């Protein structure tokens, strides 16, 4: 893995006909900037190693003679002539265990320098005798990767096989050796790349149904590659340890034999072109980054929404090997941040200032963070990890502690949660927005300002509009719409109060209800309000009403007269001519 990234660093950024901001400079993973690890994109390698020897597929119920003869010691005499032990690559596969499932081993892969045997074990309760003998032979090294207690338990539950004590040291685990060597990756694919062997190992194939009636060509190649390159990696991993002590018997002899095997294996290992997948990876990467920019960039987006973007959809259809999944996002962690919230995968662009928040003064940093949260939504709980790296989340939590309009909480699943009760850019004084509505009630009904404020305060719809004003930035369309709604409500309350003077027997609340449902009055009121606001804020349906030449106040007066007549009273004598 390290050598792969170094090679990419020497190569530089992927060439492109036109430079794009979404392309990231590729640096070696060892590089650090101000103490921070520099992330790099991890595309598929341009070339991959693939086993090109003989692949024999058979079931445990089939004739085993050909398979067993491949692992006869006599066939390996030239490689172990100096008293060394025979070496075999080994791997297991089974149908993925989901939930509480415990599926039996479905495939055993065994490989030598020129052949790979794929032994299907579906429906079997015992292993062929030659396989048991090979497993139990302490003089045959079985080179495996991450062959832990779970794998041995699988074999015991599937076939009743228990590892004999004298054979334990004959199982050489590359993962355990890599850990002892230190400084090596953990996965087989990464360890192989670290040792200059580039395996394909598509995750979709690895997690496929290995218990299916027939293996696909991709499954067969994947299984053969795993066993064959396990055998090759065994010696390479031990050699990489240098003088470090390893838990392996006959180390010098093991390395000597491994070199002979590796020389023989070279004729059956091909280094094939993989540039189509390399190029497709960067095409999808660019499309995803561009789509995230259009969706708000640093604002978190559900990952499944990206699949609806036209260019991404085209790429996924053109290159059927591409997958827009968590693995792809992880390979692009230099540009994309992923996290799970409410059980769904979310993604956002990595911020240019990630990890450098300490260079910004507290006020500017706080303003930027609150503006980001406000874009998500005021009044909603927002996980900080969705929009800020951990160092910024911790700093933000401390800075908002003394703010009355920001709430914080902790969730075991989401971490630090933040909620804005007020938009950071909202109009500072609500009186500047509510005052005109009070004036409307006063001018329309003749009451005092105190009475007008009481009337608005007791009206549920007016209070809903007033409480929503702080959730929008000053001068925004959202604020303007709420002001318009508040003014319309104030106008209705004024008309209802004025109308009650002529219909004293009807309660004010009933008059308000009557005006709310009267189509003529609502149309006239909308016309009056629309005539007083900025033309750019008019709704699309205003063109038809703008053809009416009658004064808006006269329209309202006519509508009120109709309502008064229906309620059994006389039309009001006063209708304010101001919006």
MIFISE-611001 format. One record per residue (C-alpha): residue in three letters; x, y, z. Coordinates in steps of 0.1 Angstrom, whole numbers, plus 2048, in hexadecimal, padded with zeros to 3 digits. Example, Ala and Ser with C-alpha at 12.3 -4.5 7.8 and 13.67 -1.06 7.14 Angstrom:
2
ALA87B7D384E;SER8897F5847;
END
This chain:
579
UNK800800800;UNK81C818809;UNK82F8107EA;UNK8108147D5;UNK80A8377E3;UNK82E8407DF;UNK82C8377BA;UNK80C84C7B7;UNK81E8697C7;UNK83B8667AF;UNK822864792;UNK81088379F;UNK7EB88B79A;UNK7D8878781;UNK7DD88975F;UNK7BE89B751;UNK7B78B0733;UNK7AB8CC749;UNK7B48D176D;UNK7988CF786;UNK7958DB7A9;UNK7888B97B2;UNK7A98A87AA;UNK7BF8A47C8;UNK7E48A37C9;UNK7F08807D1;UNK80987E7ED;UNK81A8617FE;UNK80785781E;UNK82685D833;UNK82588282A;UNK818898846;UNK80D8BD847;UNK80F8CE868;UNK80D8AC87A;UNK7EF8A0866;UNK7ED882850;UNK7E988A82C;UNK7CD87581C;UNK7D08697F9;UNK7B785A7E0;UNK7BA8347DD;UNK7B182A7B9;UNK7B48077AC;UNK7D780079F;UNK7DE80677A;UNK7EB7E2778;UNK7E27C478D;UNK7F17A2794;UNK7DB78478A;UNK7E075F78C;UNK7E274F769;UNK7EA72B772;UNK7D370D773;UNK7B3711787;UNK7A16F0790;UNK77E6F279D;UNK76E6D47AD;UNK7566C97C8;UNK75E6B37E5;UNK7486987D6;UNK75C6997B5;UNK77B6847AD;UNK7986927C2;UNK7B66827B0;UNK7C069F79B;UNK7BD6B87B7;UNK7D06A37D0;UNK7EC69B7B8;UNK7F46C07B4;UNK7FD6C27D9;UNK8116A17DA;UNK8336A77E9;UNK8456957CD;UNK8396B07B5;UNK84A6CB7CA;UNK86C6B97CE;UNK87F6D37BA;UNK8736EE7D0;UNK8796DD7F2;UNK8986C87E8;UNK8AE6D7803;UNK8986CA820;UNK87F6E781F;UNK85A6E4825;UNK8406E580A;UNK82B706809;UNK8067097FF;UNK7F07287FD;UNK7CF72380F;UNK7AE737812;UNK78A73181B;UNK76974180F;UNK74573E81A;UNK72474F814;UNK725770827;UNK71876D84A;UNK6FD78884F;UNK6EB78D86F;UNK6EE76E885;UNK6F6757868;UNK71373E86B;UNK718731847;UNK72F713842;UNK74E71482D;UNK744713809;UNK7677147F8;UNK78A70A800;UNK7A67187EB;UNK7C87087E9;UNK7E47147D3;UNK80770B7C9;UNK82071A7B1;UNK80D712791;UNK7E970879A;UNK7CC7107B1;UNK7B16F87BC;UNK78F7067C5;UNK77E6EB7DA;UNK7596F17DE;UNK74C6E37FF;UNK7276ED7FD;UNK7116D280E;UNK7306C081B;UNK7366B583F;UNK7596A783B;UNK7786B1829;UNK78969A80F;UNK7A568581E;UNK7C169680A;UNK7B66B8817;UNK7B66AC83B;UNK7D869D837;UNK7E56BD828;UNK7D66D2845;UNK7E46BA85F;UNK8076B6850;UNK8206CB866;UNK8396C9849;UNK8236DC831;UNK821702836;UNK7FE70F830;UNK801734829;UNK7E1746832;UNK7D576A839;UNK7C3772859;UNK7BD74D861;UNK7B0753884;UNK79B74189E;UNK77B74988A;UNK78873786B;UNK79271987E;UNK77071888F;UNK76071A86D;UNK7736FC862;UNK76A6E9882;UNK7456F187F;UNK7446EA85A;UNK7586CA858;UNK7626C087B;UNK7876C8875;UNK79C6D3892;UNK7BF6DF88E;UNK7D86C689E;UNK7F16D68B6;UNK80F6CA8A2;UNK8016DB882;UNK7FA6FD891;UNK81D70B888;UNK8196FF864;UNK7FE71A85E;UNK81073A855;UNK7FA75885A;UNK804776845;UNK7EE78E859;UNK7FF784879;UNK82178786A;UNK81A7A985C;UNK80F7B587F;UNK8307A888D;UNK8447B9872;UNK8337DA879;UNK82B7F7862;UNK8177E184B;UNK7F27E4841;UNK7D87CC84E;UNK7C47C0830;UNK7D17A6817;UNK7CE7BE7FA;UNK7E17DA80C;UNK7FC7C2818;UNK8007B57F5;UNK8037D97E7;UNK81C7E0802;UNK8317C47F4;UNK82C7CE7D0;UNK8117B57C8;UNK7F27C77BC;UNK7D37B17C0;UNK7B07B97B2;UNK79B7AB7CF;UNK77A7BB7C6;UNK7657BE7E5;UNK7457B67D3;UNK7547947C8;UNK76378D7EB;UNK7417937FB;UNK72D77F7E1;UNK71B75E7E6;UNK7367437E7;UNK71C7287ED;UNK70B72F7CB;UNK7067107B5;UNK72271C79E;UNK7407337A2;UNK74175178B;UNK761757777;UNK76777578E;UNK7637607AD;UNK77A74579F;UNK79675E797;UNK7927707B8;UNK79474F7CB;UNK7B37437B8;UNK7C47647BC;UNK7BF7637E2;UNK7CF7417E6;UNK7EB7467CD;UNK7F67697D9;UNK7F375E7FD;UNK80E7457F5;UNK8237607E5;UNK81E779801;UNK82976181C;UNK84E762813;UNK84D78780A;UNK83F79082C;UNK85977C83F;UNK87578B82A;UNK8677AE831;UNK86C7A8856;UNK8917AA852;UNK8A17A1874;UNK8827A3888;UNK87778489A;UNK85877388D;UNK84375689A;UNK84C73E87E;UNK85F71D880;UNK87D717869;UNK87D73B85E;UNK89D73A848;UNK89271A837;UNK86E728832;UNK87D747820;UNK89473280A;UNK87771C7FF;UNK8607397FA;UNK8797497E2;UNK87972A7CD;UNK8537297CD;UNK85274E7C4;UNK8697487A6;UNK85372C79A;UNK83474079F;UNK84075D789;UNK83774A76A;UNK813747775;UNK80E76A781;UNK803785768;UNK8057AB76C;UNK7E77B7758;UNK7DA7D974F;UNK7C07E8766;UNK7C080C759;UNK79B80A74F;UNK791807774;UNK7AB82077E;UNK79D83A766;UNK77983276F;UNK781837794;UNK78C85A78E;UNK76F862777;UNK757857792;UNK76B86A7AC;UNK76888A798;UNK743885792;UNK73C87F7B7;UNK75089E7C2;UNK73F8B47A9;UNK71D8A67B4;UNK7258AD7D9;UNK72F8D17D0;UNK70D8D67C0;UNK6FC8C77DE;UNK70D8DF7F6;UNK7308D27F9;UNK7378D181E;UNK7128CB827;UNK70D8A682D;UNK6F9893812;UNK6EA870813;UNK70185B7FE;UNK6E484A7EB;UNK6DA86C7DD;UNK6FA86D7C8;UNK6ED84F7B3;UNK6D38657A4;UNK6ED87D794;UNK6ED87A76F;UNK71387776A;UNK71785F787;UNK6FA84A77A;UNK70B849757;UNK72D83E765;UNK71D82277B;UNK70A81575C;UNK729817745;UNK74180775D;UNK72E7EB76E;UNK74C7E4785;UNK748806796;UNK7368087B7;UNK72B8277C9;UNK72E8187EC;UNK74081F80C;UNK76080E7FF;UNK7628277E3;UNK75D8457FA;UNK778836811;UNK7908357F3;UNK78985B7EF;UNK78C865813;UNK7A4881809;UNK7868937F9;UNK767883809;UNK75D87E82D;UNK744861835;UNK73085A854;UNK71084785E;UNK6F385A86C;UNK6D084D873;UNK6DC82C864;UNK6E483C842;UNK705843831;UNK70C86982D;UNK72887A81B;UNK73689D818;UNK7558AD809;UNK7738AF81F;UNK7798D3829;UNK7998E481E;UNK79D8F0842;UNK7988CD851;UNK7B08CA86E;UNK7BB8EF86C;UNK79F8FF880;UNK7B890A89A;UNK7C6924882;UNK7A5937880;UNK79A94F89C;UNK77D9448B1;UNK76495D8A3;UNK76A95587F;UNK76B930885;UNK74A931898;UNK73994687E;UNK74492E862;UNK73890F876;UNK71691E87F;UNK71192985B;UNK717905850;UNK6FE8F786A;UNK6E5911860;UNK6E690583C;UNK6DC8E3848;UNK6BE8F185B;UNK6B6906879;UNK6A38F4894;UNK6B18D288A;UNK6CA8BC89D;UNK6E98B9887;UNK7068A188F;UNK7278B5890;UNK73A899880;UNK72589D861;UNK7348BE859;UNK7548C386D;UNK7738AE875;UNK7768A2899;UNK78F8BD8A3;UNK7778D8897;UNK7598C78A7;UNK7698C78C9;UNK7738EC8C5;UNK7508F58B9;UNK7408E48D7;UNK7548FA8EF;UNK74D91A8DC;UNK7279168DB;UNK72590E900;UNK71C932909;UNK7049398EC;UNK6DF93A8F4;UNK6D49328D1;UNK6E89128CC;UNK6E08F18DE;UNK6F88D48E1;UNK6F38B08E9;UNK70688F8E8;UNK6FA8708D5;UNK70B84E8D8;UNK7078488B3;UNK70C86C8A5;UNK72487C8BE;UNK7208A18C4;UNK6FE8AF8B8;UNK6F78D48B2;UNK6D68E68AD;UNK6D290B8A4;UNK6B391B8B3;UNK6BA93B89F;UNK6CB94187E;UNK6ED952884;UNK6E596B869;UNK6C1973873;UNK6B5997878;UNK6C19A189A;UNK6A19B48A4;UNK6819A289D;UNK66E9C38A5;UNK67A9D0884;UNK6679B4873;UNK6499B188A;UNK6449D788D;UNK6349DB86B;UNK61B9BF873;UNK6129D2893;UNK60D9F187F;UNK5F69DE867;UNK5E09D3884;UNK5DF9F6893;UNK5D7A08872;UNK5BD9ED868;UNK5AA9EB888;UNK5B1A0B89A;UNK5BE9F98BA;UNK5DCA048CE;UNK5FF9F48C8;UNK5FD9E18E8;UNK5DB9D28DE;UNK5EA9CA8BB;UNK6079B88CB;UNK5F09A58E2;UNK5DA99B8C4;UNK5F998E8B0;UNK60697D8CF;UNK5E69698D5;UNK5E395F8B0;UNK5F393D8AA;UNK5FB943885;UNK60B96588C;UNK6219568A7;UNK62C93A890;UNK638954876;UNK649969891;UNK65B94B8A1;UNK66794087E;UNK678962877;UNK69795988A;UNK69C939876;UNK6A594D856;UNK6C196484C;UNK6BA98984A;UNK6AE993828;UNK6A996F81D;UNK68B963809;UNK68094E826;UNK67F96C83D;UNK66C980823;UNK65296581F;UNK64C963845;UNK649989847;UNK63098882B;UNK61C96D83D;UNK61E98185E;UNK6119A184C;UNK5F598D83C;UNK5EB98085E;UNK5ED9A286E;UNK5D69B0852;UNK5BD994857;UNK5BD99A87D;UNK5B79BF877;UNK59B9B885F;UNK58B99F877;UNK58D9B9894;UNK57E9D487E;UNK5639BD871;UNK5599B3895;UNK54E9D789B;UNK5319D1883;UNK52B9AD88C;UNK52C9AF8B2;UNK51998F8B8;UNK53597A8A7;UNK5549718BB;UNK57597E8AD;UNK58395B8A9;UNK565952893;UNK56A97087D;UNK58E967879;UNK58494486F;UNK56B951856;UNK585967846;UNK59E94B844;UNK58793582F;UNK577951819;UNK58794E7F6;UNK57E9717EC;UNK58E98080A;UNK5AE96B808;UNK5B29757E3;UNK5AD99A7EB;UNK5C5998809;UNK5E09877F4;UNK5DC9A37DA;UNK5E09BE7F4;UNK5FF9AE804;UNK60F9A77E2;UNK60A9CB7D7;UNK6209D77F4;UNK63E9BF7F2;UNK65C9BE7DB;UNK6519B17B9;UNK66E9977B9;UNK65D9867D6;UNK63B9827C5;UNK63095F7C0;UNK62B95179D;UNK60695379E;UNK6059797A2;UNK60498177C;UNK5E0979779;UNK5D698F797;UNK5EC9AC78C;UNK5D49B176F;UNK5BA9BD787;UNK5B89E3787;UNK5A29E77A6;UNK5B39F47C5;UNK5BE9D87DD;UNK5AD9E97FA;UNK58C9EA7E7;UNK58F9C57E0;UNK5949BE805;UNK5769D580E;UNK5609C27F6;UNK56B9A0804;UNK5659AC828;UNK5429B981E;UNK539996811;UNK546986831;UNK53399F847;UNK513998834;UNK517973838;UNK51D97885E;UNK4FE98E861;UNK50E9B0865;UNK5179D0851;UNK5379D583E;UNK5539E7852;UNK556A0C84B;UNK57CA0C84D;UNK5949F9837;UNK5B9A03839;UNK5C7A0B817;UNK5EBA02822;UNK5FA9DF81D;
END
